[in-house]
Structure formats: C-alpha cells, structure tokens
Amino acid sequence: MRLASAGVVIGILAALILGRMIAGLLYGVGAHDPATFVGVAVLLLGCAFFACWVPARRAAGVDPVIALQAE
C-alpha cells in the first residue's frame, strides 16, 4: 500500500503540474477538477488495497509449520 500511495501522490502532483498543458483539450471539466482527482485516487487505492488484502488473508490462513514442511 505504501508503493500505491506514493504512486497516487506522485501522479496527482504530476497531473496538477501538467494540467495546464492539456487544459485547452478538455471539455466540460476543468484541468484541476477536485472531484476527478479524489475519485481516481480513491479508485486506485481501493484496487491496490484489495490486491494486497486478498493474498494476505489467504496466506494468514495457512499454518506456518505445514508451509515449512512442504518445502
């Protein structure tokens, strides 16, 4: 999650900086629309959370002794 959070922060900063370059190409939404930034950040962090949580939950259910004996 730290890596995904860092990526979201870097992406938002880059979008804020580069937003002026594409402002003329956007229709119906501003280059610095807060709802878009928040929505995309929540969506990406939610996907990253579930991508981390599902394998961690699965691994937590395995007995460590059995896992070590299998190797």
Distance bins in CASP14 RR format, pairs under 12 A and 6 or more apart:
PFRMAT RR
TARGET T0000
AUTHOR 0000-0000-0000
RMODE 2
METHOD distances of the structure
MODEL  1
1 7 0 0 0 0 0 1 0 0 0 0 0
1 8 0 0 0 0 0 1 0 0 0 0 0
1 44 0 0 0 0 0 1 0 0 0 0 0
1 45 1 0 0 1 0 0 0 0 0 0 0
1 46 0 0 0 0 1 0 0 0 0 0 0
1 47 0 0 0 0 0 1 0 0 0 0 0
1 48 1 0 0 1 0 0 0 0 0 0 0
1 49 1 0 0 1 0 0 0 0 0 0 0
1 50 0 0 0 0 0 1 0 0 0 0 0
1 51 0 0 0 0 1 0 0 0 0 0 0
1 52 1 0 1 0 0 0 0 0 0 0 0
1 53 0 0 0 0 1 0 0 0 0 0 0
1 56 0 0 0 0 0 1 0 0 0 0 0
2 8 0 0 0 0 0 1 0 0 0 0 0
2 9 0 0 0 0 0 1 0 0 0 0 0
2 45 0 0 0 0 0 1 0 0 0 0 0
2 48 0 0 0 0 1 0 0 0 0 0 0
2 49 0 0 0 0 0 1 0 0 0 0 0
2 52 0 0 0 0 0 1 0 0 0 0 0
3 9 0 0 0 0 0 1 0 0 0 0 0
3 10 0 0 0 0 0 1 0 0 0 0 0
3 44 0 0 0 0 0 1 0 0 0 0 0
3 45 0 0 0 0 0 1 0 0 0 0 0
3 48 0 0 0 0 1 0 0 0 0 0 0
3 51 0 0 0 0 0 1 0 0 0 0 0
3 52 0 0 0 0 1 0 0 0 0 0 0
4 10 0 0 0 0 0 1 0 0 0 0 0
4 11 0 0 0 0 0 1 0 0 0 0 0
4 41 0 0 0 0 0 1 0 0 0 0 0
4 42 0 0 0 0 0 1 0 0 0 0 0
4 43 0 0 0 0 0 1 0 0 0 0 0
4 44 1 0 0 1 0 0 0 0 0 0 0
4 45 1 0 0 1 0 0 0 0 0 0 0
4 46 0 0 0 0 1 0 0 0 0 0 0
4 47 0 0 0 0 1 0 0 0 0 0 0
4 48 1 1 0 0 0 0 0 0 0 0 0
4 49 1 0 0 1 0 0 0 0 0 0 0
4 50 0 0 0 0 0 1 0 0 0 0 0
4 51 0 0 0 0 1 0 0 0 0 0 0
4 52 0 0 0 0 1 0 0 0 0 0 0
4 53 0 0 0 0 0 1 0 0 0 0 0
5 11 0 0 0 0 0 1 0 0 0 0 0
5 12 0 0 0 0 0 1 0 0 0 0 0
5 41 0 0 0 0 1 0 0 0 0 0 0
5 42 0 0 0 0 0 1 0 0 0 0 0
5 44 0 0 0 0 1 0 0 0 0 0 0
5 45 1 0 0 1 0 0 0 0 0 0 0
5 46 0 0 0 0 0 1 0 0 0 0 0
5 48 0 0 0 0 1 0 0 0 0 0 0
5 49 0 0 0 0 0 1 0 0 0 0 0
5 52 0 0 0 0 0 1 0 0 0 0 0
6 12 0 0 0 0 0 1 0 0 0 0 0
6 13 0 0 0 0 0 1 0 0 0 0 0
6 44 0 0 0 0 0 1 0 0 0 0 0
6 45 0 0 0 0 0 1 0 0 0 0 0
6 48 0 0 0 0 0 1 0 0 0 0 0
7 13 0 0 0 0 1 0 0 0 0 0 0
7 14 0 0 0 0 1 0 0 0 0 0 0
7 15 0 0 0 0 0 1 0 0 0 0 0
7 40 0 0 0 0 0 1 0 0 0 0 0
7 41 0 0 0 0 1 0 0 0 0 0 0
7 44 0 0 0 0 1 0 0 0 0 0 0
7 45 0 0 0 0 1 0 0 0 0 0 0
7 48 0 0 0 0 1 0 0 0 0 0 0
8 14 0 0 0 0 0 1 0 0 0 0 0
8 15 0 0 0 0 0 1 0 0 0 0 0
8 37 0 0 0 0 1 0 0 0 0 0 0
8 38 0 0 0 0 0 1 0 0 0 0 0
8 39 0 0 0 0 0 1 0 0 0 0 0
8 40 0 0 0 0 1 0 0 0 0 0 0
8 41 1 0 1 0 0 0 0 0 0 0 0
8 42 0 0 0 0 1 0 0 0 0 0 0
8 43 0 0 0 0 1 0 0 0 0 0 0
8 44 1 0 1 0 0 0 0 0 0 0 0
8 45 1 0 0 1 0 0 0 0 0 0 0
8 46 0 0 0 0 0 1 0 0 0 0 0
8 47 0 0 0 0 0 1 0 0 0 0 0
8 48 0 0 0 0 1 0 0 0 0 0 0
8 49 0 0 0 0 0 1 0 0 0 0 0
9 15 0 0 0 0 0 1 0 0 0 0 0
9 16 0 0 0 0 0 1 0 0 0 0 0
9 37 0 0 0 0 0 1 0 0 0 0 0
9 41 0 0 0 0 1 0 0 0 0 0 0
9 44 0 0 0 0 0 1 0 0 0 0 0
9 45 0 0 0 0 0 1 0 0 0 0 0
10 16 0 0 0 0 0 1 0 0 0 0 0
10 17 0 0 0 0 0 1 0 0 0 0 0
10 18 0 0 0 0 0 1 0 0 0 0 0
10 41 0 0 0 0 0 1 0 0 0 0 0
10 44 0 0 0 0 0 1 0 0 0 0 0
11 17 0 0 0 0 1 0 0 0 0 0 0
11 18 0 0 0 0 1 0 0 0 0 0 0
11 19 0 0 0 0 0 1 0 0 0 0 0
11 37 0 0 0 0 1 0 0 0 0 0 0
11 40 0 0 0 0 1 0 0 0 0 0 0
11 41 0 0 0 0 1 0 0 0 0 0 0
11 44 0 0 0 0 1 0 0 0 0 0 0
12 18 0 0 0 0 0 1 0 0 0 0 0
12 19 0 0 0 0 0 1 0 0 0 0 0
12 32 0 0 0 0 0 1 0 0 0 0 0
12 33 0 0 0 0 0 1 0 0 0 0 0
12 34 0 0 0 0 0 1 0 0 0 0 0
12 36 0 0 0 0 0 1 0 0 0 0 0
12 37 1 0 1 0 0 0 0 0 0 0 0
12 38 0 0 0 0 1 0 0 0 0 0 0
12 39 0 0 0 0 0 1 0 0 0 0 0
12 40 0 0 0 0 1 0 0 0 0 0 0
12 41 1 0 0 1 0 0 0 0 0 0 0
12 42 0 0 0 0 0 1 0 0 0 0 0
12 44 0 0 0 0 0 1 0 0 0 0 0
12 45 0 0 0 0 0 1 0 0 0 0 0
13 19 0 0 0 0 0 1 0 0 0 0 0
13 37 0 0 0 0 0 1 0 0 0 0 0
13 41 0 0 0 0 0 1 0 0 0 0 0
14 21 0 0 0 0 0 1 0 0 0 0 0
14 22 0 0 0 0 0 1 0 0 0 0 0
14 37 0 0 0 0 0 1 0 0 0 0 0
15 21 0 0 0 0 0 1 0 0 0 0 0
15 22 0 0 0 0 1 0 0 0 0 0 0
15 23 0 0 0 0 0 1 0 0 0 0 0
15 26 0 0 0 0 0 1 0 0 0 0 0
15 30 0 0 0 0 0 1 0 0 0 0 0
15 31 0 0 0 0 1 0 0 0 0 0 0
15 32 0 0 0 0 1 0 0 0 0 0 0
15 33 0 0 0 0 0 1 0 0 0 0 0
15 34 0 0 0 0 0 1 0 0 0 0 0
15 36 0 0 0 0 1 0 0 0 0 0 0
15 37 1 0 0 1 0 0 0 0 0 0 0
15 40 0 0 0 0 1 0 0 0 0 0 0
15 41 0 0 0 0 0 1 0 0 0 0 0
16 22 0 0 0 0 0 1 0 0 0 0 0
16 23 0 0 0 0 0 1 0 0 0 0 0
16 30 0 0 0 0 0 1 0 0 0 0 0
16 31 0 0 0 0 1 0 0 0 0 0 0
16 32 1 0 0 1 0 0 0 0 0 0 0
16 33 0 0 0 0 0 1 0 0 0 0 0
16 34 0 0 0 0 0 1 0 0 0 0 0
16 36 0 0 0 0 0 1 0 0 0 0 0
16 37 0 0 0 0 1 0 0 0 0 0 0
17 31 0 0 0 0 0 1 0 0 0 0 0
17 32 0 0 0 0 0 1 0 0 0 0 0
18 25 0 0 0 0 0 1 0 0 0 0 0
18 31 0 0 0 0 1 0 0 0 0 0 0
18 32 0 0 0 0 0 1 0 0 0 0 0
19 25 0 0 0 0 1 0 0 0 0 0 0
19 26 0 0 0 0 1 0 0 0 0 0 0
19 29 0 0 0 0 0 1 0 0 0 0 0
19 30 0 0 0 0 1 0 0 0 0 0 0
19 31 1 0 1 0 0 0 0 0 0 0 0
19 32 1 0 0 1 0 0 0 0 0 0 0
19 33 0 0 0 0 0 1 0 0 0 0 0
19 36 0 0 0 0 0 1 0 0 0 0 0
19 37 0 0 0 0 0 1 0 0 0 0 0
20 26 0 0 0 0 0 1 0 0 0 0 0
20 30 0 0 0 0 0 1 0 0 0 0 0
20 31 1 0 0 1 0 0 0 0 0 0 0
20 32 0 0 0 0 1 0 0 0 0 0 0
21 31 0 0 0 0 1 0 0 0 0 0 0
22 29 0 0 0 0 0 1 0 0 0 0 0
22 30 0 0 0 0 1 0 0 0 0 0 0
22 31 1 0 0 1 0 0 0 0 0 0 0
22 32 0 0 0 0 0 1 0 0 0 0 0
23 29 0 0 0 0 0 1 0 0 0 0 0
23 30 1 0 0 1 0 0 0 0 0 0 0
23 31 1 1 0 0 0 0 0 0 0 0 0
23 32 0 0 0 0 1 0 0 0 0 0 0
23 33 0 0 0 0 0 1 0 0 0 0 0
24 30 0 0 0 0 1 0 0 0 0 0 0
24 31 1 0 0 1 0 0 0 0 0 0 0
25 31 0 0 0 0 1 0 0 0 0 0 0
26 32 0 0 0 0 0 1 0 0 0 0 0
26 33 0 0 0 0 1 0 0 0 0 0 0
26 36 0 0 0 0 1 0 0 0 0 0 0
28 36 0 0 0 0 0 1 0 0 0 0 0
29 35 0 0 0 0 1 0 0 0 0 0 0
29 36 1 0 0 1 0 0 0 0 0 0 0
29 37 0 0 0 0 0 1 0 0 0 0 0
30 36 0 0 0 0 1 0 0 0 0 0 0
30 37 0 0 0 0 0 1 0 0 0 0 0
31 37 0 0 0 0 0 1 0 0 0 0 0
32 38 0 0 0 0 0 1 0 0 0 0 0
33 39 0 0 0 0 1 0 0 0 0 0 0
33 40 0 0 0 0 0 1 0 0 0 0 0
34 40 0 0 0 0 0 1 0 0 0 0 0
34 41 0 0 0 0 0 1 0 0 0 0 0
35 41 0 0 0 0 0 1 0 0 0 0 0
35 42 0 0 0 0 0 1 0 0 0 0 0
36 42 0 0 0 0 0 1 0 0 0 0 0
36 43 0 0 0 0 0 1 0 0 0 0 0
37 43 0 0 0 0 0 1 0 0 0 0 0
37 44 0 0 0 0 0 1 0 0 0 0 0
38 44 0 0 0 0 0 1 0 0 0 0 0
38 45 0 0 0 0 0 1 0 0 0 0 0
39 45 0 0 0 0 1 0 0 0 0 0 0
39 46 0 0 0 0 0 1 0 0 0 0 0
39 47 0 0 0 0 0 1 0 0 0 0 0
40 46 0 0 0 0 0 1 0 0 0 0 0
40 47 0 0 0 0 0 1 0 0 0 0 0
41 47 0 0 0 0 0 1 0 0 0 0 0
41 48 0 0 0 0 0 1 0 0 0 0 0
42 48 0 0 0 0 0 1 0 0 0 0 0
42 49 0 0 0 0 0 1 0 0 0 0 0
43 49 0 0 0 0 0 1 0 0 0 0 0
43 50 0 0 0 0 0 1 0 0 0 0 0
44 50 0 0 0 0 0 1 0 0 0 0 0
44 51 0 0 0 0 0 1 0 0 0 0 0
45 51 0 0 0 0 0 1 0 0 0 0 0
45 52 0 0 0 0 0 1 0 0 0 0 0
45 53 0 0 0 0 0 1 0 0 0 0 0
46 52 0 0 0 0 1 0 0 0 0 0 0
46 53 0 0 0 0 1 0 0 0 0 0 0
46 54 0 0 0 0 0 1 0 0 0 0 0
47 53 0 0 0 0 0 1 0 0 0 0 0
47 54 0 0 0 0 0 1 0 0 0 0 0
48 54 0 0 0 0 0 1 0 0 0 0 0
49 55 0 0 0 0 0 1 0 0 0 0 0
49 56 0 0 0 0 0 1 0 0 0 0 0
49 57 0 0 0 0 0 1 0 0 0 0 0
50 56 0 0 0 0 0 1 0 0 0 0 0
50 57 0 0 0 0 0 1 0 0 0 0 0
51 57 0 0 0 0 0 1 0 0 0 0 0
52 58 0 0 0 0 0 1 0 0 0 0 0
52 59 0 0 0 0 0 1 0 0 0 0 0
53 59 0 0 0 0 0 1 0 0 0 0 0
53 60 0 0 0 0 0 1 0 0 0 0 0
54 60 0 0 0 0 0 1 0 0 0 0 0
55 61 0 0 0 0 0 1 0 0 0 0 0
55 62 0 0 0 0 0 1 0 0 0 0 0
56 62 0 0 0 0 0 1 0 0 0 0 0
58 67 0 0 0 0 0 1 0 0 0 0 0
59 67 0 0 0 0 1 0 0 0 0 0 0
60 67 0 0 0 0 0 1 0 0 0 0 0
61 67 0 0 0 0 1 0 0 0 0 0 0
62 68 0 0 0 0 0 1 0 0 0 0 0
62 69 0 0 0 0 0 1 0 0 0 0 0
62 70 0 0 0 0 1 0 0 0 0 0 0
63 69 0 0 0 0 1 0 0 0 0 0 0
63 70 0 0 0 0 0 1 0 0 0 0 0
64 70 0 0 0 0 0 1 0 0 0 0 0
64 71 0 0 0 0 0 1 0 0 0 0 0
65 71 0 0 0 0 0 1 0 0 0 0 0
END
